[in-house]
Amino acid sequence: MGYRRKPDEEPEDPLGRRSLREPYIERKLFSVNTGHATVAYTGKALGYETIGEAVKDDRVVDQVTRVLAETRSLLLAKWDFSKEELEEYHAQVINRFKNPYISDDIWPDTNS
């Protein structure tokens, strides 16, 4: 699943090498990076200093869950991932943000 383009699209690499990786690269970029930015910006707006603090707030988790659902619809429209596969991946992304051993600082406000 997720390893080929929709049938109406030609692969960019005539040997198919790039097209095999591209769905997974986009899934990571549009899931992990978008999710991380969402947690950071939402957490910052709510006064948190780390990703770990922010994801303890249900409002932040709700926001990132909704953003990833929207991201999922875009990935489903472009690639052959299954809905269940992406739902599981997005749950793993959120759980990663909750891991206290890999929490990032949210960038400090330089305008204060």
C-alpha positions in Angstrom: 0.0 0.0 0.0 1.1 3.5 -0.7 3.9 2.4 -3.0 2.5 3.6 -6.3 0.9 6.6 -7.8 -2.8 6.7 -8.8 -3.2 5.0 -12.2 -3.7 8.3 -14.1 -0.2 9.6 -13.2 3.1 8.7 -14.9 6.1 7.9 -12.6 8.7 10.6 -12.7 11.6 8.1 -12.8 11.3 5.8 -15.8 12.7 2.9 -13.6 10.1 3.7 -10.9 12.7 4.1 -8.2 11.6 7.6 -7.1 7.9 6.8 -7.3 8.5 3.9 -4.7 9.8 6.3 -2.1 7.8 9.4 -2.8 4.6 8.4 -1.1 6.4 7.7 2.1 8.4 10.9 2.0 5.3 12.9 1.5 3.5 10.9 4.2 6.3 11.8 6.6 6.5 15.5 5.6 2.8 16.1 5.7 2.2 14.1 8.8 5.1 14.3 11.2 6.2 17.8 10.2 2.7 19.2 10.0 1.7 17.6 13.2 4.8 18.8 15.0 4.2 22.4 13.7 0.6 22.2 14.8 1.5 21.0 18.3 4.2 23.7 18.6 2.0 26.6 17.4 -1.1 25.6 19.3 1.0 24.9 22.4 2.8 28.2 22.1 -0.6 30.0 21.8 -1.6 28.3 25.0 1.6 29.2 26.9 3.5 25.9 26.8 7.3 25.7 26.5 7.7 22.2 25.2 6.0 19.8 22.9 5.7 17.3 25.8 3.8 19.9 27.9 1.6 20.9 25.0 0.4 17.3 24.2 -0.8 16.9 27.7 -3.5 19.4 26.9 -6.6 17.8 25.3 -7.1 21.0 23.2 -3.7 20.6 21.6 -4.3 16.9 20.9 -7.8 17.7 19.5 -6.2 20.3 17.2 -3.4 18.0 15.9 -5.9 15.2 15.4 -8.1 17.4 13.2 -5.2 18.7 11.2 -3.9 15.1 10.6 -7.4 14.1 9.5 -7.4 16.8 6.9 -3.8 15.8 5.9 -5.0 12.2 5.6 -7.7 13.2 3.1 -5.1 14.8 0.9 -2.7 11.8 1.1 -5.6 9.4 0.4 -6.5 11.4 -2.7 -3.0 11.4 -4.1 -1.5 8.0 -3.0 -2.7 4.4 -2.6 -2.5 4.3 1.2 -5.5 2.8 2.9 -7.5 4.9 5.3 -6.8 2.4 8.1 -3.0 2.5 7.3 -2.9 6.3 7.6 -5.1 6.4 10.7 -2.7 4.0 12.4 0.3 6.1 11.2 -1.2 9.3 12.4 -1.9 7.7 15.8 1.8 6.7 16.0 2.8 10.3 15.1 0.7 11.7 18.0 2.0 9.1 20.4 5.6 10.1 19.3 4.8 13.6 20.4 3.7 12.3 23.8 7.0 10.5 24.4 8.6 12.3 27.3 12.1 11.2 26.2 12.0 13.1 22.9 10.2 16.3 23.7 11.3 19.4 21.9 11.3 23.0 23.1 8.9 25.3 21.5 10.8 28.3 20.1 10.8 31.2 22.6 9.0 34.4 21.9 11.6 36.9 20.7 9.1 39.8 20.8 8.8 39.8 24.6 
